[in-house]
Amino acid sequence: MFRAIKSVINKIAKKTLVKNALWDLLAKIVSLAIQAVYFALITRALGTEGYGLFIGITSMAALVFPFANFGSGDILIQESSRNKRLFANYWGNGLIIIFAASVILIAIVWAIAPLLLEEGANNLAILAILITDLLGLSLFDFSAKAFMSINLIKNSSVLQTLNAFNKLIAALILYFSFKQPVLLNWAYLYLAAAVVTSAISIFWVSKTIDKPKPRLNKIKFGMQRGVHFAIGESASKINSHIDKTMLASMATLEATGIYGAAYRFIDIACVPFYAILVVSYPKFFQHGVSGIRGCLPLLKRLLPVISIYGVVIGCGCWLLAPLVPIILGAEYQEAIYTLKWLAPIPLISGLQLLLADTLTGAGFQTIRSKIQVTTAVGNGLLNLWLIPQFSWLGAAWATLASDSFRVVGLLLAVIFLYRRSVSQ
């Protein structure tokens, strides 16, 4: 009996998708432990108002982040997963696009940020955080996807851990080197960590896979293709971050800090199934060569895992919410109720990502983008209505409503496209 069980386990472990998922999950678990310490350190060091301001700035950056790379990573995965010889060209073009687009976006957001944030926000702190979360994060994300594109998930996983470790070093310096740290101190350390991570990432990809060999005449065409990915991802980022941005400008920084801290626990709880979705993403492109019907078997295989995990994690967030002020400090007492309201998010988020990747892999990124843009507009309007009246609670209601609507929209799109393909 034990030999039979061992044989089954060995067969499962040899499957590429499972091996890759285990590598990514291991990296995410290590990163999770590191991020937990890093998160606790900066929330305690900056306090609710300082952390709220930090969340407000990072949320603004997140709203435009997809246009800092114009879908370069997704196109790299799409093309290189099917033809590895194209890697060097798409790697080189992507780096050029990221540097050019990021600089422009940093300048624009830096100019309008003081209008959206409370008075007293340091301009240099805003600039350092924007450089980190637009240019630095784009380079790291692009490098991780470069490894994913040719199935080097192990290398991508190491990059994730490196990114988390560098932030932890920065947080430790902030916590132990400054008696009364302010946001500017953290902004400089945050930027320094991003510079180290980005430099290592680009060097490692270039040395391991291939040096960048850009084809300048293809950049315009690449951006035109990537804009659909950028629009879809931007709409997704708006759904995830518009509430925090609007809280920072329409409510108080304290409310933003409390809400942002609770949401951070949700993000951490979602890490394991993100690992599954990350490694399955290139598979959707490979299966999607034959259209929506090619992607459905992969969707059906992943659906039970995502659903069960989402329910379990949601229940766990609800039950363990009272531990939040013990971990972060007494000033985060109200985050207990925030976390309970946000407990359904893991299940909703997992389902919408799975359905969205099905559409993208089958070549229907435009439809995915339209659904996400519609949802993002609705989310913004709900936040505009609810935040002035209910503060963070209004933001939570808007997030739950818009994310649920997005799942329904994506599901209907998958069903419609499948039925259309069957009837043809």
KAFENNOR-V999511 format. One line per field, one symbol per residue. burial: + if it has 24 or more other ideal C-beta (glycine too) atoms within 12 Angstrom, else -. Layout:
burial=???
//
This chain:
burial=----------------++-+++++++++-+++-+++++++++++++++++++++++++++++++++++++++++++++++++---+++++++++++++++++--++--++--+--+++--++--+++++++++++++++++++++++++++++++++++++++++++++++++++-----++++++++++++++++++-+++-+++--++-+-+---++--++-++++++++++++++++++++++++++++++++++++++++++++++++++++++++++++++++---++-++-++--++-+++-++--++-+++--+--++-++---+-+++-++++++++++++++++++++++++++++-+++-++++++-+++-++--++---+++++++++++++++++-+++-++--++------
//
